[in-house]
Amino acid sequence: MESIILFSKKKRLKKIAIYAVVFLFSSNMLRLIFETGSFRIFTAILLFLAAGFSFLVLAAEVMHLYGKDQTGLVVSDRGIFKNDYYGKIIGLVEWTNVDHILLIDKDSIGIKVKDISQYNMGKLGSKNAKLLKEEKIIMILSDSRLEITFEELWNLLDSHFGSFNMQDAA
């Protein structure tokens, strides 16, 4: 049995709204600084960076919102696949390689694996590669971008992995 969980359009729209507000605020503040002549280089640079970053994230989120693939998470009898940048690098995490499913905090679940050698850590970035090497946590899941609640996510993992060892990572 395979369960496909889609990204939530409502949650994405909230994120888009937040970045739109940040972009509009920072770009208008930049405009005011240049119009009034009260130019401070440090403030201008910070506002320029905030406007640029928020615009890039805003554009990426809008592209993802209207993209073809809205699949967020695939949970099957074989394993679990997270459809985001890191999930595509890691690929399918098979249940036979899962050691524990950890409750990291009140709304995050960690997937801890037995053997990390089969995963490509070169493209993960230093923070994620360190977490993988030291803790063997290959994937962190939450309901923040998915169309299901945290409890539904927890129950879905439980139904596929069976009676797993629930551990508190804190």
N, C-alpha and C positions, 0 to 999 in steps of 0.2 A: 504494500500500500504506500502510495506517495502523496504527501501533503505539500501543496504549493501555497505559500503565503505571499500576498502581494504587498508592495509598498503602499502606504496610506496616502492618498491624495490630500486628505484633510490636514494631516500632520505636515506634509510637504508645503502646503499653502501657508500654514502658520510660519514655517521657517522662511519662506519667501517674503512674507509680510515683514518679519523682523529685519531681514537683510535690506529690504527696500527702505524701511524707516532709517536704518543706519546710513545707507547710501545717501538718501535725501538730506538727512541732517548734516552729515559731514561735507557734502558738496555745497550745500547752502552756507554753511559756516565758512568754507573756503572762499566762496563768492563774496561774503560780507567782509572778510579780512582784506581781500584785494580792493574792494570798492571803498572801504573806509580809510585805507592807507595805514591801518594799525597792524602792519606786517611784522610778525614774529616768525622767524625761520623754523624754529622747533615746532611751534604749534601748526604751522602750515604743512610741514612734512608729515606730522602725525595725522592731520586731517586728510591729506592727500593719500596716505597709505590706507587709512580707514575707508575712504571712498573707493579706492582701487580694489582693495580686498573684498569689500562688500559687493561691489559690482561684479567681480569675477565669480564669487560664490552664488550670487543672485542669478547670473546668466547660466551657470552650471545647473542649478536647481530647476530653473525653468526648462532647460533642455531635458533633464531627467524626467520632469513632470509629464512632458509630452512625448517622451521616448517610446520606442516600440516595446521594450522589455520592462515590464513592471513587476517582474518576479523578484521578491526580496529574499525569500528563504525557501529552500526545498529540503524537506525531511522525508526520507524514504527508509525502507527496510535495510538498504545497503549502508546508508550514512546520511550526512548532513552537508548541504552546500549553501553558503551565504553569497548572494549575488551583489557584491560590492567590489571595490578595488582590491582589497586584501583577500576576499573570498575567492576571487578569480585567480589570484596568484597561488593560493594554497590549494584550491581545487576541492574535491570531495573528501570529507573526513569520514572514513569508514568506522562503523560502530565497533568493529573488531579491534581497532586501534585506540578507541576511547577508554581511558582509565577511570576517570571520574567526571561528573558534571557538578560544578561548584556554584554555589550561590555567592557571588562576589559582593554584592550589596543588595539593597532592597529592590532594585530593578535591573540587575545585570547577572547574567549566567555565563560562566566560563566553561569551555570544553577543554579538559586536560587529556592529553594523549600519552600513550605508553612510549612510542618511538617517534622522535621528531626528525629522524634522518631522511624520511621520504618527502619532506616538504621543502620547497624552495625558499630559503630564508634570505637570499641575496637581495631581493626587491622589497623586503618588508619594512625597511627603515630601522634605525638603531633601537628605538623604544620597543617596537613590536618584536624585533628579533631577540632583544634581551629578555622580554617577558616569555618568549617561546623557549629560549635556551635554559633559563633559570627555573621557570615554573612549569614548563611544558604545556602552557595554556595556548592552544592553537587558535581559539576563536572566542570572542566575547559577544554575547547576544543580549539584546534588550528589545522591548516593544516600542521604542521611541520612534521608529520609522515604519513599523509594520501595522497591518490592519487588524491585529489581534492584541488582546491584553496580555499582561505579564503572566497571569495565571493560566491562560490558554496556551501560551508558549511553553510554560513549565510542564503542563499536562501533556502536550504534544510530544515533547522530548521524552517524558516518562513513558508514554505509550509505545514509542519506538525503541528506546534503549532498554526498557524493562526496569526492573528494580535496581537502579543505579545507586552508587554511593553518594549520597548528598553530603557535601561538606561545606562548611562556612570558611571562606578564604580569609576573612578578617582575623 
